[in-house]
């Protein structure tokens, strides 16, 4: 839970506001049911109706025929409405009503784990966002972090921790839980675990609308986090012609050590090496890799023996994770040093027809089979050093494989085997991950190309000098495809400022920087649209814009 989840629960129980919201929720859910939504809507309708009935009982007076909200309105409870209008000025005051509601339903703020002040929902003069959208109580991260959710599951799930101070959200789950990858539907897991959760149903009073937005035009249950910024009031728009911003980019920026991503291996946690301050040199000295399979010259060598036999190379390379979701930060770029795989392939002498190498981890990870041609073309390296230091424990010490233009899903950690294989032509690249996974909702490739802000979490609140000129840094990347351009909008996509990136090299990420001068205090929304060039020369535009909101004061 966020730090002030209890405060939000208390605020949610205010009788007047709660009664109104419950009645509105019932109307919305009934509307959704009419549109033919899932059986879950019927469950939510029943619960909301029960809640409304309970609220009505407490609100009703003893006088028969008085409606449920009469006690709240302040209007005379008897007679014709039109006969009571003379009393309206005594209690129905626009500015006071708006100000009181804005204060009572002000968006929550909290300090995140990286020390940033965050306000996920923009302020507006009447607090429309919380009163009528219940925005502070909707979306995955309104109740918990994704990391805590995964660690709290009853069964093991691999973990990814960002090094960059951004907020991880469900976008990082979409690719893995797709028909194009695991086939394990994210919706099945999310719906079941939430609808059977005491925490969600009782403590947080969750409903279908906690995670979804019922689209009034289609009746579809949209993902709240994909539509929320286009529903919020209180965001200041700035057209591109009025934008005061300096934007630049390079492809050479290196990720600082403290901002590198971390992903678990499959071993038992007791066997994980997670303390980068303690490196046991004997592990490197005695680590053995088996060169085996369909090759003429199999061998077993320690890492020092391999370095002596094959030499080492040093090069700047990026790692963009297979599942890096829209706007997420599962990415980094480093200067790595290690043993060139090309020299190992020459030494091993693949048998006639052998066309694949499978780098297998000591934990049994064997989902990184790549063709020999791809590995040679993209400068594969068995990495033993990063940024001039021994490969950190959290990055796969004592060794892992890095390959240009390839996603982190192929970057096997703690390699124990380099196994040569002979695969049918049609199966040659079925474990080569280059961001090709699709979104089951749309059927399109999910996050290729991708972009995101890396130096702040979305919703950050900036003040002082940081608010006068807002400095943003981020990336654009498309795995094996060069970036053609990055576009930025501060008016919900009505107008765009274009950053062209000519002669882009897909071996490296595209790291951009922006210095934006906000015209006034308030909330701003940055939309980022990214275009890459496919191998056949066509433009590819990400199906979703990256959206990043921040408040300056």
matplotlib code that plots the C-alpha trace (Angstrom):
import matplotlib.pyplot as plt

x = [0.0, 1.0, 1.9, -1.5, -3.8, -5.5, -6.2, -7.8, -9.9, -11.1, -11.9, -13.8, -16.1, -17.4, -21.1, -22.2, -19.7, -19.8, -23.5, -23.4, -20.5, -22.1, -25.3, -23.3, -21.3, -24.5, -25.8, -22.5, -22.4, -26.0, -25.2, -22.2, -24.4, -26.8, -23.9, -23.3, -20.2, -18.7, -20.4, -18.1, -20.1, -23.2, -21.2, -20.1, -23.7, -25.0, -22.3, -22.8, -26.6, -26.2, -23.9, -26.3, -29.2, -27.2, -26.3, -29.9, -31.1, -28.8, -29.8, -33.6, -35.8, -38.7, -41.1, -42.4, -41.9, -38.7, -36.0, -32.6, -30.6, -33.0, -31.0, -27.9, -29.3, -30.4, -33.5, -36.9, -38.0, -41.7, -43.8, -43.1, -39.5, -40.5, -42.1, -38.9, -36.6, -36.6, -34.5, -31.7, -29.5, -29.4, -27.4, -26.6, -23.5, -21.4, -18.0, -18.2, -19.5, -16.8, -14.0, -15.2, -15.3, -11.9, -10.4, -12.2, -11.3, -7.9, -5.6, -3.3, 0.4, 3.1, 6.9, 8.0, 10.8, 13.2, 12.4, 10.3, 7.1, 4.4, 0.8, -0.7, -3.9, -3.9, -5.6, -8.6, -10.8, -13.7, -11.8, -13.8, -11.1, -11.6, -15.3, -16.6, -13.8, -12.6, -9.2, -7.0, -8.5, -8.2, -5.4, -2.8, -0.5, -3.3, -3.2, 0.2, 3.5, 3.8, 7.0, 5.2, 2.3, 4.6, 6.5, 3.2, 1.9, 1.4, 3.7, 7.2, 7.3, 10.5, 11.2, 12.4, 13.5, 14.1, 17.3, 15.9, 13.4, 10.3, 7.1, 6.7, 3.2, 1.1, 2.6, 5.6, 3.3, 1.5, 4.2, 4.9, 1.2, 0.3, -0.6, 2.6, 4.7, 3.5, -0.2, -1.0, -3.6, -3.0, -6.7, -7.4, -4.8, -5.7, -9.5, -9.3, -6.8, -8.6, -12.2, -11.2, -9.1, -10.3, -7.9, -9.3, -13.0, -13.3, -10.4, -10.2, -13.8, -12.6, -14.9, -14.4, -14.0, -11.0, -9.0, -11.2, -13.0, -16.3, -16.2, -19.5, -19.1, -18.5, -19.4, -15.9, -13.9, -10.9, -7.7, -7.9, -4.2, -4.5, -7.3, -6.9, -4.8, -7.4, -10.2, -8.5, -9.4, -6.8, -4.0, -2.5, -2.2, 0.7, 0.6, 3.8, 4.0, 4.0, 6.3, 9.5, 11.7, 15.3, 15.5, 18.6, 19.8, 22.8, 23.5, 26.5, 25.0, 26.0, 23.6, 25.1, 25.7, 22.9, 20.4, 21.0, 18.0, 17.9, 16.1, 16.2, 17.5, 15.6, 17.7, 16.4, 16.8, 19.3, 21.6, 21.2, 24.2, 22.6, 25.2, 27.3, 29.7, 31.0, 32.5, 34.0, 36.9, 37.2, 33.8, 35.3, 38.6, 36.8, 33.8, 33.6, 31.7, 31.1, 31.3, 29.3, 26.6, 26.9, 30.5, 33.8, 35.8, 33.9, 35.7, 35.4, 37.2, 37.3, 36.7, 40.4, 41.3, 38.8, 40.1, 43.7, 42.5, 40.1, 41.1, 38.7, 36.9, 35.4, 32.3, 29.3, 26.1, 22.5, 20.1, 16.4, 14.3, 12.0, 9.0, 9.9, 6.4, 5.2, 7.0, 8.7, 12.4, 13.6, 16.6, 20.2, 23.4, 26.9, 30.5, 31.0, 34.1, 34.4, 35.2, 34.0, 31.7, 33.1, 36.4, 34.6, 32.6, 35.8, 37.4, 34.4, 34.0, 30.3, 29.3, 27.8, 24.3, 24.7, 23.2, 22.3, 24.0, 22.1, 23.7, 22.4, 22.4, 23.5, 19.9, 18.7, 17.5, 17.6, 15.3, 18.0, 18.7, 20.1, 21.4, 25.1, 24.7, 22.8, 25.4, 28.3, 26.5, 25.7, 29.0, 28.0, 30.2, 30.5, 30.6, 32.8, 33.2, 30.9, 32.1, 35.6, 34.7, 34.1, 30.5, 28.3, 26.5, 23.1, 24.0, 24.9, 28.4, 30.6, 29.5, 26.5, 26.0, 25.2, 24.2, 23.7, 20.1, 18.8, 16.5, 17.5, 15.5, 18.4, 21.1, 21.5, 23.2, 25.7, 26.4, 27.3, 27.0, 27.4, 25.5, 25.7, 22.4, 21.0, 17.5, 15.0, 15.0, 11.4, 12.4, 15.7, 14.7, 11.8, 13.8, 15.3, 13.6, 13.6, 10.5, 8.0, 5.4, 1.8, -0.9, -3.8, -6.2, -5.2, -3.3, -0.5, 3.2, 3.0, 5.8, 8.0, 9.3, 9.3, 10.1, 10.0, 11.1, 13.9, 14.8, 11.4, 8.4, 5.2, 3.1, 6.2, 5.8, 8.5, 9.2, 11.9, 14.5, 13.3, 10.0, 11.3, 13.0, 11.9, 14.7, 13.6, 15.7, 14.6, 15.1, 13.7, 14.5, 13.2, 15.6, 16.8, 15.3, 16.8, 14.8, 13.7, 12.1, 10.7, 7.7, 6.6, 3.2, 2.0, -1.6, -2.9, -1.6, -3.2, 0.2, 3.7, 7.3, 9.5, 13.0, 14.6, 17.3, 19.2, 21.7, 20.5, 22.3, 20.1, 23.1, 22.6, 19.7, 18.6, 18.9, 17.1, 17.1, 14.5, 14.5, 10.9, 9.9, 6.3, 4.2, 2.6, 2.2, 0.0, -0.1, 1.3, 1.1, 3.9, 2.9, 5.8, 5.3, 8.2, 8.9, 11.4, 12.4, 11.6, 14.1, 12.1, 12.3, 8.8, 7.9, 6.7, 4.9, 4.2, 0.5, 0.4, 1.9, 4.0, 2.3, 4.1, 2.4, 4.1, 3.1, 5.1, 4.4]
y = [0.0, 3.6, 5.5, 7.2, 4.4, 4.6, 8.3, 7.6, 4.8, 7.2, 9.9, 7.4, 6.7, 10.2, 9.6, 12.4, 11.9, 8.2, 8.0, 10.1, 8.2, 4.8, 5.9, 7.1, 3.8, 1.8, 3.8, 3.3, -0.4, -0.9, 1.0, -1.3, -4.4, -3.0, -2.9, -6.6, -6.5, -9.5, -11.3, -9.4, -6.3, -8.1, -9.0, -5.4, -4.2, -6.4, -5.2, -1.5, -1.9, -3.4, -0.5, 2.0, 0.4, 0.5, 4.2, 5.0, 3.5, 5.7, 8.8, 8.4, 10.3, 8.6, 10.4, 8.1, 9.2, 11.2, 10.3, 9.0, 12.2, 14.7, 14.8, 15.8, 18.5, 21.0, 21.7, 21.6, 18.0, 18.6, 20.4, 21.1, 21.8, 24.9, 26.3, 26.1, 28.0, 31.1, 29.1, 28.3, 31.3, 30.5, 27.2, 26.7, 28.8, 28.0, 29.2, 27.9, 24.5, 24.2, 25.3, 23.0, 20.0, 20.9, 20.9, 17.8, 15.8, 17.2, 14.7, 12.7, 13.3, 11.0, 10.6, 7.6, 5.2, 7.3, 10.4, 12.2, 14.0, 12.5, 13.6, 11.1, 13.1, 16.7, 19.4, 21.2, 24.0, 21.7, 18.4, 16.9, 14.2, 12.7, 13.5, 12.2, 10.0, 8.7, 9.0, 8.6, 5.1, 3.8, 2.1, -0.5, 1.7, 3.5, 0.5, -1.1, -1.1, -3.7, -5.0, -5.6, -7.2, -9.7, -10.5, -11.1, -13.7, -17.2, -18.7, -17.6, -14.9, -13.5, -9.9, -6.8, -3.7, -0.5, 1.4, 4.6, 6.4, 5.7, 3.9, 0.3, -0.5, -3.1, -2.0, -4.2, -7.2, -7.0, -8.6, -11.6, -12.3, -12.4, -15.1, -14.2, -15.2, -17.2, -17.4, -16.9, -14.2, -11.2, -10.6, -14.1, -13.6, -10.0, -10.6, -13.7, -12.5, -9.2, -10.5, -13.1, -10.7, -9.5, -6.6, -5.5, -6.1, -5.2, -3.0, -1.0, -1.4, -2.3, -2.7, -3.3, 0.4, 0.4, -1.0, -0.1, 2.7, 1.9, 3.6, 5.4, 5.2, 1.5, -0.1, -1.6, -2.0, 0.1, -0.1, 2.9, 3.7, 4.0, 6.6, 8.5, 11.4, 12.2, 12.3, 14.4, 18.1, 20.6, 19.8, 22.9, 22.5, 24.2, 24.2, 23.4, 27.0, 28.3, 25.7, 26.9, 23.9, 22.9, 19.3, 17.3, 13.7, 11.4, 7.7, 7.6, 8.2, 5.5, 4.3, 5.1, 2.0, 3.0, 3.1, -0.4, -2.7, -5.9, -9.1, -12.3, -15.6, -18.9, -20.3, -20.4, -17.0, -18.4, -19.0, -15.5, -13.1, -9.8, -7.9, -5.9, -4.7, -8.2, -9.9, -13.4, -13.5, -17.2, -17.7, -16.0, -17.9, -21.3, -20.7, -23.4, -23.0, -26.1, -25.7, -28.6, -29.9, -29.9, -28.9, -30.6, -29.2, -29.4, -28.2, -27.1, -24.0, -21.7, -18.0, -17.1, -19.8, -18.5, -15.0, -16.3, -18.4, -16.0, -12.6, -9.8, -6.9, -3.8, -2.0, 0.1, -1.9, -1.5, -3.8, -3.3, -6.0, -8.1, -7.0, -3.3, -1.8, 1.5, 4.3, 1.8, 1.8, -1.8, -0.5, 0.6, 1.2, 0.3, -0.2, -3.9, -6.1, -9.8, -12.7, -12.3, -15.2, -15.1, -16.5, -19.2, -20.2, -20.4, -22.5, -24.9, -25.5, -26.0, -29.2, -29.1, -27.7, -26.4, -23.0, -22.0, -21.4, -21.8, -19.9, -21.8, -20.4, -22.3, -21.9, -23.9, -20.8, -21.9, -19.5, -17.6, -19.7, -17.5, -18.2, -18.2, -15.6, -13.3, -13.6, -12.9, -10.0, -8.4, -8.7, -11.1, -11.0, -13.2, -10.2, -10.3, -6.6, -3.6, 0.0, -1.1, -3.2, -6.9, -7.7, -7.0, -9.8, -8.3, -8.3, -12.0, -12.4, -14.0, -13.8, -13.2, -12.8, -9.4, -9.1, -5.9, -5.2, -8.0, -7.8, -8.6, -11.8, -13.3, -11.9, -15.2, -14.7, -17.0, -19.0, -22.7, -24.0, -22.7, -25.5, -25.7, -26.8, -27.7, -26.2, -26.3, -23.1, -22.2, -22.5, -20.7, -17.5, -18.6, -17.7, -14.4, -11.6, -8.2, -6.6, -8.4, -9.4, -8.3, -6.7, -9.2, -6.3, -4.8, -7.6, -5.1, -5.2, -3.8, -1.4, -1.2, 1.5, 2.6, 5.7, 7.0, 9.5, 8.2, 10.9, 11.4, 9.3, 10.3, 12.5, 14.1, 17.5, 20.0, 23.3, 25.9, 25.9, 22.5, 24.0, 27.1, 25.0, 21.4, 19.1, 15.8, 12.9, 9.8, 7.2, 6.0, 2.5, -0.2, -3.1, -3.9, -0.9, 2.6, 5.5, 8.0, 10.6, 11.4, 13.7, 15.6, 17.1, 19.2, 19.6, 16.0, 15.2, 18.2, 19.6, 18.1, 19.2, 16.9, 15.7, 14.1, 11.5, 11.0, 8.3, 6.5, 3.3, 0.6, -0.8, 2.0, 3.6, 7.2, 9.3, 12.6, 15.6, 18.4, 21.7, 22.9, 26.3, 26.0, 29.2, 28.9, 26.7, 23.7, 20.2, 19.3, 16.2, 15.2, 12.8, 11.1, 9.5, 7.5, 6.3, 3.6, 2.2, -1.5, -3.7, -3.2, 0.6, 1.3, 3.6, 1.9, 4.1, 2.8, 2.1, 3.9, 7.3, 7.4, 9.8, 11.5, 14.0, 16.4, 19.3, 22.5, 25.0]
z = [0.0, -0.5, 2.7, 3.0, 1.9, 5.3, 4.8, 1.5, 3.0, 5.7, 3.1, 1.0, 3.9, 4.3, 4.3, 2.0, -0.7, -0.5, -0.9, -4.1, -5.5, -4.8, -6.6, -9.5, -9.6, -9.6, -12.6, -14.4, -13.8, -14.8, -18.0, -18.6, -18.1, -20.7, -23.1, -22.6, -20.4, -18.5, -15.6, -13.3, -13.9, -12.5, -9.4, -9.0, -9.6, -6.8, -4.4, -5.3, -5.0, -1.5, -0.5, -1.9, 0.1, 3.3, 2.7, 1.9, 5.2, 7.2, 5.2, 5.1, 7.6, 9.2, 7.0, 4.2, 0.7, 1.2, -1.3, -0.2, -0.8, 0.8, 4.0, 2.1, -0.3, 2.4, 0.4, 2.2, 2.4, 1.8, -0.7, -4.4, -5.3, -7.2, -4.1, -2.1, -4.5, -2.2, 0.3, -2.2, -1.6, 2.1, 1.6, -2.1, -2.6, -5.7, -4.7, -1.2, -2.4, -4.9, -2.6, 0.2, -2.1, -3.7, -0.2, 1.0, -2.1, -2.8, -4.7, -2.4, -2.3, -1.1, -1.1, -3.1, -2.4, -4.4, -2.3, -4.9, -4.0, -6.2, -7.0, -9.4, -10.0, -11.1, -9.0, -10.4, -8.9, -7.9, -7.5, -10.4, -10.8, -7.3, -6.9, -10.2, -11.5, -8.1, -9.7, -6.6, -6.1, -9.6, -11.5, -10.4, -8.5, -6.5, -4.1, -4.4, -6.3, -9.0, -7.3, -4.0, -5.8, -7.5, -4.3, -2.5, -5.0, -3.5, -6.2, -7.5, -10.1, -11.5, -10.4, -12.2, -10.3, -12.1, -11.4, -12.9, -10.5, -12.5, -11.5, -12.8, -13.9, -15.7, -19.0, -18.1, -17.9, -21.3, -23.5, -21.3, -20.8, -24.4, -26.9, -28.8, -25.7, -22.7, -23.6, -19.9, -20.0, -17.8, -17.5, -16.1, -13.4, -12.5, -12.4, -10.3, -7.7, -7.2, -7.1, -4.5, -2.4, 1.0, 0.7, -2.6, -1.9, 1.8, 2.8, -0.4, -1.5, -5.0, -8.0, -11.7, -12.1, -9.8, -12.7, -15.7, -17.4, -18.9, -22.3, -22.8, -26.6, -26.9, -23.5, -23.4, -20.2, -21.1, -19.0, -16.6, -16.9, -20.7, -20.7, -17.4, -18.6, -21.3, -18.7, -16.1, -15.7, -14.5, -17.0, -18.8, -22.5, -24.4, -28.2, -30.1, -31.5, -27.9, -26.5, -24.8, -24.8, -25.8, -27.0, -27.9, -28.1, -28.3, -28.5, -26.3, -22.8, -20.3, -17.5, -14.1, -11.9, -9.5, -12.4, -13.8, -13.9, -11.9, -12.8, -10.8, -12.1, -11.6, -8.8, -5.2, -3.6, -1.2, -4.2, -5.7, -5.7, -4.9, -2.9, -5.3, -2.6, -2.1, -5.1, -4.6, -7.1, -6.7, -8.5, -11.6, -11.4, -11.1, -13.3, -16.1, -19.4, -21.5, -25.2, -26.5, -28.9, -32.7, -32.9, -33.9, -31.0, -27.7, -24.6, -21.0, -19.9, -17.0, -17.7, -17.2, -19.7, -22.2, -21.9, -22.5, -25.4, -27.2, -25.9, -24.9, -26.5, -25.1, -26.6, -25.7, -25.8, -24.8, -23.0, -23.7, -22.0, -24.0, -22.0, -21.7, -21.7, -23.1, -21.1, -18.8, -17.8, -18.3, -20.3, -19.9, -21.8, -20.6, -21.7, -21.5, -21.8, -22.4, -24.6, -28.3, -29.2, -32.8, -31.5, -29.6, -32.7, -34.8, -32.2, -31.7, -35.4, -35.8, -37.6, -41.1, -40.8, -37.3, -37.2, -33.6, -30.3, -27.0, -24.1, -21.1, -17.5, -14.4, -13.3, -16.3, -18.3, -22.0, -23.7, -25.7, -28.7, -31.5, -35.0, -35.5, -38.2, -35.9, -33.2, -35.6, -37.2, -33.9, -32.0, -29.3, -26.2, -23.1, -20.7, -17.6, -16.9, -17.0, -17.1, -16.2, -13.2, -12.6, -13.7, -10.7, -8.8, -9.7, -13.4, -13.6, -12.2, -13.2, -16.9, -19.2, -22.9, -24.6, -28.2, -30.3, -31.5, -29.3, -26.2, -22.7, -22.9, -24.8, -22.3, -20.3, -16.9, -15.3, -18.4, -17.9, -21.4, -25.0, -26.9, -30.7, -32.3, -35.7, -36.1, -39.0, -41.0, -39.9, -36.3, -36.5, -34.8, -32.6, -29.5, -30.8, -28.9, -30.6, -29.2, -31.5, -28.9, -29.5, -27.4, -27.2, -27.0, -30.4, -32.1, -32.8, -31.7, -28.2, -27.5, -30.6, -30.9, -27.3, -25.3, -21.8, -19.2, -17.0, -14.4, -12.7, -11.8, -13.5, -11.3, -9.8, -8.0, -8.8, -7.0, -6.8, -9.6, -10.8, -11.6, -13.4, -16.0, -16.0, -17.1, -18.5, -19.7, -21.4, -24.1, -27.4, -28.7, -31.1, -30.4, -34.0, -35.7, -35.9, -34.5, -37.2, -35.0, -31.6, -31.3, -28.2, -27.4, -24.5, -25.6, -25.6, -29.1, -30.9, -32.0, -32.0, -31.8, -33.9, -33.0, -36.0, -35.4, -38.7, -39.2, -36.1, -35.1, -33.7, -31.8, -29.2, -27.5, -28.4, -25.3, -25.3, -23.0, -22.7, -20.9, -20.7, -19.3, -18.0, -18.6, -15.2, -12.1, -12.6, -14.1, -17.5, -19.6, -22.0, -24.8, -26.6, -30.0, -31.5, -35.0, -36.1, -39.5, -40.2, -42.1, -45.3, -45.0, -43.7, -40.8, -37.6, -35.0, -31.5, -31.1, -27.8, -26.9, -23.8, -21.3, -18.5, -16.1, -13.7, -11.5, -11.0, -8.2]

ax = plt.figure().add_subplot(projection="3d")
ax.plot(x, y, z, "-o")
ax.set_aspect("equal")
plt.show()
